[in-house]
């Protein structure tokens, strides 16, 4: 072979390698990577291609020979003790089916990365086999795809671990006294997350009273969820002393401010006293609650917002308001009302302007409020709680 021919072949292989790097592995989704691999080889190397993968839980180290070259030469032996599953196919699929006669047998290329076998690429061409350069390109593309498949599987495993941790942190609020009807909703902003820094809680107190809690830790995701769990535990401990809401916030702020690693959090407390038809409120930087009357109209309660928890500044005020069995109390985190580029006063006015169905139970009222405010399609986590005193 002349020097010019050799140079031309080298440039062709280099272009093929660059093209493969550009087209294969654009996402962390294993199925997408397999589809990209099949499309790449069909575009310039073969007429039909299929990618078959080992299941995530069936990538045994002993299924791959120590000699990677031997695995490449005999991929069937490398997967003898494992079952492959087709996940992607391109081109004329009949070329890949076992037929009698002169139909060319497909070439099998193992998807090997760092000594681990992830599957097999099968490629076929109607006019016969592949040249040495074409075979080298097939193997390069298969190795590149295998590396991305390894990344995808590690990412999937990490995500499963994160979700398992979130499930451990995801806890339903406690049960209030039977004299209170309660409904809650939690909607994470990230579709890949189960829980974030928003939470709600109910704590039974003596004399038929119930403490309602709505909190919001700064940030999102698993880190905020861990902080949320710590705040939640600390609040349960402090609330067990049955102090008024403003003193609960004062003690909780003192507890969490001792740790500089704690993220700040806002919190709204409401202590319901059905025997006297009143509710007592205190706020640590949280948005005010809303009360829906018997006719479905809303009114914002003016609860002074003290400093967020974790600052050590204290200064929380107690506000008391009448709450009858005809009223429904709504407490929420900012994700329910805040919209990008909109003043918070305008957001709260939109909520206060709602007129919900008269007589709706707390659960139906929550669902209707979420529907009207678009709470299921927001950019921030949403926690919302509706409570109503039961008539005697």
Legacy VTK file of the C-alpha trace (Angstrom):
# vtk DataFile Version 3.0
C-alpha trace
ASCII
DATASET POLYDATA
POINTS 392 float
0.000 0.000 0.000
1.384 3.422 -0.949
2.080 6.136 1.573
-0.761 8.263 0.186
-3.225 5.374 0.513
-2.062 4.742 4.051
-2.465 8.408 4.924
-5.928 8.474 3.399
-6.978 5.419 5.441
-5.602 6.942 8.626
-7.530 10.169 8.021
-10.696 8.194 7.342
-10.312 6.262 10.600
-9.682 9.501 12.485
-12.800 11.113 11.006
-14.815 8.011 11.879
-13.524 8.124 15.474
-14.370 11.810 15.796
-17.819 11.216 14.330
-18.455 8.368 16.775
-17.425 10.525 19.723
-19.825 13.236 18.539
-22.827 10.978 17.964
-22.612 8.282 20.662
-23.248 8.945 24.349
-25.051 12.277 24.240
-27.099 11.373 27.345
-26.838 9.259 30.486
-29.663 7.017 29.292
-28.490 3.505 28.362
-31.236 2.879 25.797
-30.478 6.166 24.039
-26.778 5.284 23.886
-27.600 1.917 22.296
-29.834 3.594 19.723
-27.088 6.093 18.892
-24.597 3.263 18.435
-26.917 1.359 16.070
-27.631 4.498 14.046
-23.960 5.389 13.791
-22.854 2.016 12.407
-25.850 1.842 10.037
-25.137 5.301 8.673
-21.810 4.368 7.092
-20.747 0.813 7.883
-23.625 -1.652 7.563
-27.211 -2.185 6.452
-28.579 -3.520 9.732
-27.519 -3.334 13.367
-28.856 -4.400 16.740
-27.603 -3.833 20.269
-28.237 -6.386 22.988
-27.497 -5.658 26.645
-26.972 -7.642 29.779
-29.430 -6.716 32.549
-28.101 -4.308 35.181
-27.969 -7.098 37.739
-26.304 -9.569 35.372
-22.895 -8.120 34.563
-20.814 -10.795 36.306
-17.086 -10.241 36.367
-16.508 -13.940 35.690
-18.537 -13.683 32.460
-15.702 -11.679 30.923
-12.447 -13.465 30.164
-9.290 -11.940 31.556
-8.028 -11.553 27.992
-10.049 -8.738 26.432
-8.733 -9.644 22.978
-10.134 -13.152 23.402
-13.500 -11.659 24.363
-13.438 -9.486 21.264
-12.639 -12.476 19.067
-15.238 -14.735 20.653
-18.049 -12.646 22.228
-20.343 -15.668 22.374
-18.022 -17.276 24.918
-17.937 -14.070 26.947
-21.725 -14.097 27.412
-22.194 -17.854 27.690
-23.458 -17.583 31.284
-25.611 -14.473 30.803
-28.796 -13.592 28.918
-28.777 -10.712 26.441
-31.817 -8.544 25.784
-32.315 -6.608 22.500
-32.701 -2.881 23.213
-32.027 -1.140 19.880
-32.171 -2.010 16.176
-31.643 -0.110 12.923
-31.737 -0.854 9.191
-33.004 -4.026 7.510
-33.719 -6.227 10.497
-34.100 -9.362 8.356
-30.351 -9.319 7.764
-29.899 -10.008 11.463
-32.275 -12.957 11.589
-30.842 -16.477 11.317
-31.681 -17.652 7.778
-30.527 -20.441 5.482
-28.847 -19.815 2.176
-26.466 -17.058 1.198
-27.584 -14.341 3.646
-24.473 -12.936 5.366
-24.011 -13.806 9.017
-23.974 -10.726 11.262
-20.740 -9.703 12.941
-20.878 -9.691 16.770
-18.807 -7.097 18.615
-18.714 -7.129 22.451
-19.463 -3.937 24.354
-16.440 -4.013 26.647
-15.318 -1.204 28.964
-12.714 -1.464 31.738
-12.916 -5.249 31.715
-16.694 -5.361 32.096
-19.003 -6.747 29.439
-22.222 -4.767 28.958
-23.623 -6.431 25.853
-23.066 -7.121 22.170
-23.362 -5.115 18.949
-24.533 -7.168 15.967
-23.959 -5.703 12.503
-24.683 -7.089 9.013
-24.245 -5.938 5.426
-26.060 -7.330 2.419
-23.009 -7.387 0.133
-20.784 -9.399 2.447
-18.318 -8.882 5.256
-16.333 -5.922 6.560
-12.833 -4.747 5.756
-10.172 -4.507 8.416
-10.650 -0.753 8.741
-14.423 -1.129 8.974
-14.071 -3.816 11.610
-11.733 -1.556 13.579
-14.332 1.242 13.411
-17.052 -1.131 14.632
-14.919 -2.108 17.605
-14.057 1.524 18.360
-17.723 2.533 18.304
-18.641 -0.442 20.495
-15.948 0.417 23.060
-17.035 4.061 23.096
-20.656 3.041 23.656
-19.609 0.617 26.397
-17.823 3.406 28.288
-20.974 5.551 28.139
-23.085 2.579 29.196
-20.841 2.137 32.233
-21.329 5.821 33.099
-25.084 5.488 32.616
-25.283 2.487 34.904
-23.217 4.186 37.603
-25.464 7.233 37.332
-28.580 5.048 37.577
-27.180 3.272 40.634
-26.382 6.602 42.327
-29.869 7.869 41.546
-31.436 4.723 43.017
-29.397 5.227 46.176
-30.492 8.870 46.403
-34.141 7.897 45.957
-33.823 5.219 48.643
-32.412 7.815 51.031
-35.212 10.215 50.139
-37.841 7.536 50.795
-36.326 7.091 54.246
-36.681 10.847 54.828
-40.145 11.132 53.317
-42.533 10.917 56.259
-46.218 11.685 56.445
-47.222 14.309 59.009
-48.502 13.021 62.322
-52.189 12.575 62.984
-53.983 15.532 64.573
-56.653 15.238 67.222
-59.937 13.798 65.913
-61.460 17.254 66.342
-59.426 18.513 63.339
-59.882 17.558 59.680
-56.567 17.612 57.813
-55.317 17.245 54.242
-51.752 17.682 52.955
-49.979 17.611 49.607
-46.276 17.570 48.743
-45.102 18.177 45.172
-41.342 18.143 44.481
-40.187 20.524 41.761
-37.637 18.028 40.408
-39.252 15.034 38.715
-36.236 12.964 39.726
-36.662 13.735 43.417
-39.156 12.512 45.980
-38.546 15.070 48.685
-36.782 18.395 49.179
-36.575 21.026 51.888
-40.316 21.723 52.254
-42.288 19.944 54.936
-45.444 20.037 57.015
-46.162 18.454 60.375
-48.942 18.046 62.929
-48.338 17.457 66.631
-50.994 16.541 69.170
-51.036 18.618 72.333
-53.030 18.356 75.550
-56.617 19.586 75.946
-57.544 18.706 72.380
-55.139 21.187 70.799
-53.097 20.502 67.647
-49.940 22.242 66.465
-49.692 22.631 62.683
-46.264 23.267 61.147
-45.219 24.436 57.691
-41.481 24.736 56.996
-39.140 25.456 54.110
-35.388 24.809 54.236
-33.196 26.804 51.871
-32.156 24.825 48.800
-33.381 21.742 46.980
-32.699 18.051 46.603
-31.241 15.504 48.973
-29.098 17.959 50.983
-32.124 20.134 51.759
-34.138 17.007 52.598
-31.534 15.948 55.176
-31.684 19.427 56.743
-35.475 19.259 56.687
-35.391 15.999 58.629
-33.131 17.553 61.273
-35.430 20.586 61.635
-38.439 18.325 61.870
-36.901 16.229 64.647
-35.805 19.303 66.601
-39.256 20.863 66.314
-40.985 17.743 67.645
-38.677 17.808 70.645
-39.242 21.497 71.377
-43.002 21.301 70.798
-43.333 18.519 73.374
-43.035 21.209 76.066
-46.386 22.613 74.809
-45.222 26.223 74.706
-47.053 28.929 72.731
-46.020 29.031 69.045
-43.773 32.102 69.333
-41.830 30.499 72.197
-41.527 27.240 70.246
-39.907 29.191 67.404
-37.638 31.005 69.839
-36.339 27.763 71.326
-36.063 26.042 67.959
-34.036 28.967 66.606
-31.718 28.760 69.611
-31.223 25.013 69.083
-30.414 25.105 65.355
-28.334 28.301 65.467
-25.732 26.502 67.593
-24.679 24.548 64.487
-23.071 26.777 61.830
-23.602 24.084 59.204
-27.391 24.313 59.404
-29.164 25.905 56.463
-31.626 28.682 57.323
-35.296 27.758 57.194
-38.618 29.530 57.341
-41.405 28.157 59.499
-45.043 28.937 60.264
-46.771 27.511 63.341
-50.505 27.404 64.014
-51.870 26.076 67.296
-55.528 25.124 66.909
-57.778 25.158 69.965
-61.142 23.718 68.868
-62.669 24.087 72.337
-62.323 27.874 72.068
-62.546 28.104 68.225
-59.278 30.022 67.999
-55.897 29.589 66.324
-52.608 31.076 67.510
-49.884 31.813 64.942
-46.178 32.644 64.864
-43.900 32.960 61.845
-40.162 32.691 61.267
-39.864 34.436 57.910
-42.677 32.388 56.363
-45.540 33.489 54.137
-48.832 34.160 55.975
-51.675 31.642 56.057
-55.021 31.992 54.326
-58.467 31.249 55.726
-61.319 30.259 53.411
-64.733 31.055 54.833
-67.982 29.156 54.495
-68.724 30.948 51.193
-65.366 29.940 49.669
-63.801 33.402 49.793
-60.273 33.853 51.149
-58.612 36.230 53.548
-54.904 36.551 54.348
-54.026 36.583 58.039
-51.537 39.242 59.071
-48.878 37.236 60.911
-45.645 39.197 61.531
-42.716 37.373 59.918
-39.760 37.190 62.287
-36.243 36.185 61.244
-35.744 32.746 59.627
-34.692 29.912 61.884
-30.977 29.381 62.322
-30.070 33.068 62.658
-30.208 33.170 66.462
-31.959 36.555 66.291
-35.311 35.481 67.770
-38.031 38.115 67.965
-41.169 36.129 67.105
-44.659 37.465 67.772
-47.880 35.676 68.652
-51.091 36.420 66.753
-54.482 34.927 67.647
-57.458 34.675 65.289
-60.920 33.177 65.448
-61.289 29.906 63.552
-64.753 28.357 63.390
-65.824 24.959 62.027
-66.988 26.812 58.891
-63.446 28.059 58.165
-60.624 26.184 56.420
-57.041 27.157 57.229
-54.518 26.945 54.380
-50.767 26.898 55.087
-48.228 26.582 52.275
-44.649 27.049 51.136
-43.662 29.722 48.641
-43.609 27.313 45.697
-47.412 27.416 45.641
-47.656 31.127 44.860
-44.283 32.553 43.791
-43.633 32.982 40.087
-40.419 34.158 38.437
-40.392 37.920 37.830
-43.513 38.516 39.923
-43.668 40.518 43.150
-44.616 38.377 46.153
-47.456 40.752 47.038
-48.992 40.098 43.612
-48.581 36.355 44.180
-50.345 36.503 47.533
-53.093 38.700 46.068
-53.758 36.051 43.443
-54.191 33.465 46.184
-56.391 35.768 48.269
-58.552 36.370 45.209
-59.483 32.711 44.865
-63.082 31.713 45.452
-63.198 27.991 46.062
-66.306 25.781 46.172
-68.319 26.507 49.317
-68.442 23.601 51.728
-65.637 21.625 50.022
-63.761 19.307 52.360
-60.071 20.083 53.009
-58.809 17.509 50.506
-60.986 18.787 47.649
-60.123 22.365 48.571
-56.398 21.598 48.313
-56.763 19.949 44.924
-58.798 22.862 43.589
-56.315 25.440 44.912
-53.424 23.552 43.293
-55.320 23.383 40.017
-56.197 27.082 40.013
-52.671 28.189 40.940
-50.846 25.754 38.666
-49.099 24.213 41.660
-48.354 20.970 39.807
-46.213 22.744 37.189
-43.958 25.042 39.218
-40.198 25.505 39.525
-40.029 25.080 43.312
-41.151 22.437 45.781
-44.697 22.831 47.065
-45.984 21.747 50.462
-49.522 22.717 51.375
-51.831 21.916 54.268
-55.545 22.483 54.828
-57.134 22.110 58.273
-60.629 22.572 59.609
-62.074 22.282 63.094
-64.773 19.631 63.291
-68.144 20.760 64.584
-69.202 19.126 67.825
LINES 1 393
392 0 1 2 3 4 5 6 7 8 9 10 11 12 13 14 15 16 17 18 19 20 21 22 23 24 25 26 27 28 29 30 31 32 33 34 35 36 37 38 39 40 41 42 43 44 45 46 47 48 49 50 51 52 53 54 55 56 57 58 59 60 61 62 63 64 65 66 67 68 69 70 71 72 73 74 75 76 77 78 79 80 81 82 83 84 85 86 87 88 89 90 91 92 93 94 95 96 97 98 99 100 101 102 103 104 105 106 107 108 109 110 111 112 113 114 115 116 117 118 119 120 121 122 123 124 125 126 127 128 129 130 131 132 133 134 135 136 137 138 139 140 141 142 143 144 145 146 147 148 149 150 151 152 153 154 155 156 157 158 159 160 161 162 163 164 165 166 167 168 169 170 171 172 173 174 175 176 177 178 179 180 181 182 183 184 185 186 187 188 189 190 191 192 193 194 195 196 197 198 199 200 201 202 203 204 205 206 207 208 209 210 211 212 213 214 215 216 217 218 219 220 221 222 223 224 225 226 227 228 229 230 231 232 233 234 235 236 237 238 239 240 241 242 243 244 245 246 247 248 249 250 251 252 253 254 255 256 257 258 259 260 261 262 263 264 265 266 267 268 269 270 271 272 273 274 275 276 277 278 279 280 281 282 283 284 285 286 287 288 289 290 291 292 293 294 295 296 297 298 299 300 301 302 303 304 305 306 307 308 309 310 311 312 313 314 315 316 317 318 319 320 321 322 323 324 325 326 327 328 329 330 331 332 333 334 335 336 337 338 339 340 341 342 343 344 345 346 347 348 349 350 351 352 353 354 355 356 357 358 359 360 361 362 363 364 365 366 367 368 369 370 371 372 373 374 375 376 377 378 379 380 381 382 383 384 385 386 387 388 389 390 391
